[in-house]
């Protein structure tokens, strides 16, 4: 009986990991970065991520604007063809570089009530809160 209970718990945990990503819920939404683990965010400006329709993304990475597309393959997402303007802003340079590096490492996403987490495997890269457009 104990083994059956343990097996049920393990199957439940694996099922939770197989959560499907619903791209439709991301379409036409705007998000503001609230956390970039390991880094203090600049207080003078924000980073944003906007999901348009047709899997297009855009946003502001503190100083520069960027754009690209969302790709979904076998329930894994990635942000592809991300291009950015190249202005140099000394006060946000470290955050800008860390943000763009993280954006290019995304392999998954998880949404909860008003929060978006962009992931690489199980590691949280970026945390956003939903904002009105």
N, C-alpha and C positions, 0 to 999 in steps of 0.2 A: 504494500500500500504506500509506503514511504517513497519507493522508487517511482511509482506512478505519479505521485504528487510532484516530485522533483522533475520528472519528464514533462509534465504539464506546464510547470513554471518555465522551463527552458524553451519549450515550443512557443509559449506566449511571448517571451522576450525576443526570440528570433522573428516572430510575426510582426512585432512592433517595429523592428528595424527595417522591415520591408515596406514601410509607409510609402505610398505612391505620391509623387509630386504632381499637384494639380496646377498646371501652367495657367489655366483660365482664371484662377483666383489671383494670379499676379498681374494679369493684363490690366493696363491703365491704372496703375497704382504708383504712388510716390513714397519713398522711404528716406529717413534721415538717420545717419550713422550715430549711434549712441555709445558704441564701444568697439575698440580695436584692441583686443587683448594684448597686454604688455606695453601699451603706449598711452600716454595722456593726450587727449584730443585738444587741439587748439580751441581757445575760447572765443576767438575773434571771427571765425568763419565755420561753416558746416560742410560736410560731405553728404551728397545725396545720390540716390539711385532711383531711376524712373523706368518702369516697365511699360512700354507702349504695346499696341497690338502687333501682330506679325513677328513676335519674339524679339523686337528691337529694344535695346536699353540705351539710356543716356544718364547723365548726371554731372555733378560737380565734385571734384576730388580736392576740396578745400580751396585751391587756387585755380586749377585748370578745369575745363569742361572735357568730357569724354563721351564716347558712344561705342556701340558694338551690337552684338546679338547674343541671345540666349540659345543654347543648343541643348536638346534633350535626347539622350541615347540610352536605352535600356535603364530607364529611371534614374540616370545620373545626369546632372546638369553641369554645364560649363558656360562661361562667358567667353565668346570668341570674337576675333577681329576687333579687339578693343583698341581704339585710337584716342589720342588725347592732344589737346593743345600743349604748347611747350613754354608757357610763361614761367619765370623763376620767381618764387615768392619765398624769401629767406625765412620768414617767421613760421611758415607751414611746410617747409621742404621735407623734413623728416617724416611728418605725418602723411604727406602727399606720396612719397616714395613707398612707405609701408602700405598705404591703402591700395595703390595700383598693383603692388606685388601680390597682395592678398586677393584682389579681384581676379588676377590671372591664374590663381591656384584653386579656384572654386570647382568642386566636384559634386556638391549637393546643397540642398536648402531645406530648411524646416520653418514652417510658420505656425505661430500660436496667436492667440488673441492680441492683435496689434503689434506683433513682433516678428521680424524676419531674421533668421540666422543663416549666414552663408558658411558652408562647411568644406573642409577637405578631409574626406573620410569621416572620422568621428570628431575631428578637431574643429572647434569654432574659430573661424577667421574674422568675421565681421558680424556685428549685431546692429540692427536697424529698428526704428519705430516707424509705424505707418503715420503719414501726415496727409492732410487734405491737399489736393492739388490746387 
